[in-house]
Amino acid sequence: MILPQFLRLSRLIALGLIMTLVLTAPARAAGLTLLRDADIEYGLKKLAAPVLSAAGLNPGQVQMILIDDSSLNAFVADTSHIFIHSGLLMKLDSAAQLQAVIAHEAAHIANGHITRRLGNFRTARTAAGLGLILGAAAAAASGNPQAGFGVALGAQSSAMRQFLSHTRAEESSADIASVRYLIRAGIDPSGAVEVQDLFRGQEALSVSRQDPYMRTHPLSRDRYRALKGLAAGHQTGTRDAGAEYWFSRIKGKLTAFKRAPSWTLRRAKDSASQDIALMREAAAWHRQSNLGKALKAIDGAIGLRPKDPYLRELKGQILLESRQFGPAVQVYSAAANMAPNDALILGGLGRALLANGQPGKALGILERARSRDFSDPRILRDLAVAYARTKQNGMASLVTAERYALGGRLEDAAVHATRAGGLLPRGSGPWQRAQDVLSAAKRAERR
């Protein structure tokens, strides 16, 4: 997990643009950050897939996004992303509970609650429209549906302020649909009731004291009783062992990087399996700069799961951040061979190759990573370095411009895009990408 290098909540919405460049001022102003980790994202996909399929959604087209925020919340801002706060994930106790959260948010997508709102914004496919939606996402993340919109478009309206504040009618319909999805997926729906138990009584609190989830997902006693009745007739009392493993692994790794290392080391032995315990210990020892113990622990985990690329990815991170560049390249290469389409693992390999003085090899790997994930500024940063070290200054400026645009720094992006446009062959694909950045910057300036 890349904990010290949290990513700004930049590119949330990808609506088929040529480039995934987003005006991110509202998200940046809110100080929101993403947690990117190959292992956690894979586990979230595993847990979400049966729920999304049961909802009639394509699991490959709905991405699970983890936000670094200790408050309890989950929300959707478009039809392709489900956002979960790290605080909520760490608060949950089982895979069934997490899958119930996913099912509820998937219901908002499948029932058209978000689509109808997006349909009201004619500019949704423009950079300005994306800025508006990002403002909504920032508002939902904070639990304040009025936040962010003034930054996005310079004006507010009642429609904007209510973009992500679900009505009780929508919540009730999402409850009914989510229980149906869970049953269809073979998941005990009692997890949905257990999640709502976390929020019971909050409707009596003042708005400022409520968790963000309550402010965007209003809960009433009637709704709670109805949800409990829906789930009562289908409780199985059994939990899927595979799903529980991945939940324990996700939560275990998250807490290993979020909690104090001493906290993790005291509790690692209580993990659901030995490989998870060793993985957590490895993360804790690494954060204490004890390379020997970190490597011993992660090697023990790899010994238990030798074909697991994500344990090797963690070992690669430990070696790279400990300045063991050659060994890091070897370990990342093994992980990439096992998971050749994972952008985060490819990005780690490219980063290790750069650190090891191999920019030519890094360039190809990083381009592969970028083609699979346009939204990771770390990949763009490393890609720009690789282009510069291989004396391709036009491409280095272009990728830098795209990285600044991704972070909402449109003025800086325009400077580098202008430089790239003067160095790249006029009319070429890269030259056109530079013009796209300039166009986005000009639109932002006009607004």
C-alpha positions, 0 to 999 in steps of 0.5 A: 500500500502506498500510504505516505503518498495518498493520491488527491481525489482527482479523476473520479469520473471517466465519461469517455473523454479522449483523456481522463483529465478532470477539473479537480478544484472542488475535490482538491479544496476538500483535501480528499485523498485516495488509497491505492493498493493492488491487493486491496483493490483486487479484494474489493473486486472479488467481493463486489463481483457477485453483488454487481452481477446480481444487480445487472451491472458489469463488474468490469465497469464499476470500480471500487474506490477507497477514500482515506477518511476516518468517518463512516460513509459510502456513496456513488457519484456516477454509474461507474464508481462506488466510493467507500471511506476507509473508516467505514471499512475498518468499522465493518466486521464481515464480508457480508456487511461490506457486500451489503454496503456495495449492494445498497450503492449498486442499487442506487446505480441500477435503479437510476437514481444517479442517472436521472441526476446526471441527465439534468446536466447537459455538460456532463461530458465536458470538462466543466460538467466533470468539475460539477460532478466532482463537486458533488463527489467531494460533497458526498465524501464530506457528507455535506451535499452543499459543499464543492459546487461553488468551486466547480462552476462558480455558482450554486443551485438547489438542484446542485445542492441536492445532487447526492442527498438521497430521499427516503423513498430512494433509500427504501427502494435501494434497501429492497433492491439490495436485499434482492441482490444479496439473496440472488448472489447467495449472500446472507442479507442479515449483513445489511441489517447489521450495517444499519445497526451502526447508524441507529439513533443517529437521526436524533443527533444534530446534523453536525454530529451525524456520520456523513452516511446518515446525512446522505442516506437518511435512516428512519425507524420505519425504514429500519424495521422494513429492512429487518423484515425483508432480510428476516425470511432469508437469513442463512446464518452461514458466511462464505469462507472465500469472501471472509478471507478477502474481507479479512485480508483487505481490512488487515492490510488497511489497518496495518498501514493506518494503525500504529505498527505496535497496534498491528503487531499485538493483533496480527496473531488474531488474523483469519489466516497465517498468511494474513498475519504475516503480511500484516507483520511485514507491513508493521516491521517495514513501517518501523524500518526493520528490513530484516524482520519485514522480509522474514515475515513477507517471505513466510506469507509468500511461502504459504501462497507462492502464486500470489502476486500481491504478496510479492508486490508488497515485498517489492514495495518494502525493498524499493522503499528500503533502497534495495533497487535491484532486488526490488526489480526482481520481485516486482518482475515476478509479481508482474509476470503473475498479474500482467494486467495490473496497472499498480503492479506494473507501475511499481515495476516501472518505478523500481526500474527507474530507481535502478537506473534502467529508464529505457526498460521502465518506459515500456512498462510504465506505458503499459501501466498508463494504458490500463490506468490513466488516473494514477498521477504516480505513473504519470510522474514516473513516466515523465521521468523515464521520457526525460532520461531517454531524451524525449523531452516533448513527451516528458512535457506532455505527460507532465502537463497531463499529470498537472491537469489530473491534479487540477493545476490547469495553469501549470498544465497549460505551461507544459502543454504549450512546451510539448506542442512546440516539441512534438510533431504537429498533428501527431497523436501526442501533439493532439493530446497536448492541445486537449490539455490546453483546451481544458485549461482555457475552458477552466480560465473562462469559467 
